[in-house]
């Protein structure tokens, strides 16, 4: 009696969430200066692409971007698409 190992059952993959045709973007504005902030927050400001206070950048909405925004949320504003007004965050 030679028992051959049974092939493991293959599970059906879960369907992935559909990505929208156009990736979601966020418009961010640096509202306050980063002069008196810790070095890691200054690095985050630069990583988001800010160079000056009042500058507006547009970035693709990803979890890593949300984490960066959370780190410096007291310095940035998220702008609503179109009219340039502030969004509540």
N, C-alpha and C positions, 0 to 999 in steps of 0.2 A: 504494500500500500504506500504509494508515494503521493503525498499531499502537496499539490502545487499551490503556491500562495495565490489567493484570489486577487483579482485586480480591484483596486480601490474604486469605490463608487464615485462617479463624477457628479458634482452638484451643478445644477443649472445656475448660471451667473445671473446676478441681479441686474436688471436694466439700469443703465446709467441715466442720470438726469440729463435732459437735453440742454445743450448750450444754446444760448440765444445767438442769432445770426451776427449781431453786433455786440462786442463785449461791453459790459457796463463800465462806465467811467465815473470818476469823482472829480469835481473841480474843488481845489483847496486853495485857501488864501492864508498866508502867514500874517496873522493879525498883530502879533507882539514880537518884540525883539528877543533873540536868544542870548544876549550878552551875558546876563547874570545867571545862566542856567548851567547845570552840570555838563561835563564834557560829553557824556553819552547822549544827552538830549541835543547838543549841538551837532553831533554826528548824525543823529536821526533827521534833523532839519536839512542837512546837506544831502543825505541819502534820498530824501523826498524831492530834491531838486530845487530847493529854495536858495536864493542868493540875497534877496532883499525883503525888508518888511513891506507888506502890501502886494507882493508878487503873487500871481495866480498860476497854479500848475494844474494840469489835467493828467490823472493817472488811472490805470485800469484797476477796477475794484477787485481786490483779492484779499484773502485772510491775512497775509503778511502785511499788506498795506494798512489794513484796519488796525493791526497791532502797532504799527509805527505811529499811526494817527493817535491811538489811545495813549501812547507814551508822551506825546507832546500836545494833548488835547487842550491844554490851557493856553497854547500859543497859536493854534490854527483854527480856521473856520471852514466848514463844508458849505459850498455854495450850491444853490439850486440851479439846475440847468435852465438856461434861457434868460431869465431876468436879472441874474447876478445877486439876488437877495440871499440872506443867510438862511440856512436850514437849522432846525433844532436838532442838536446832537447830544 
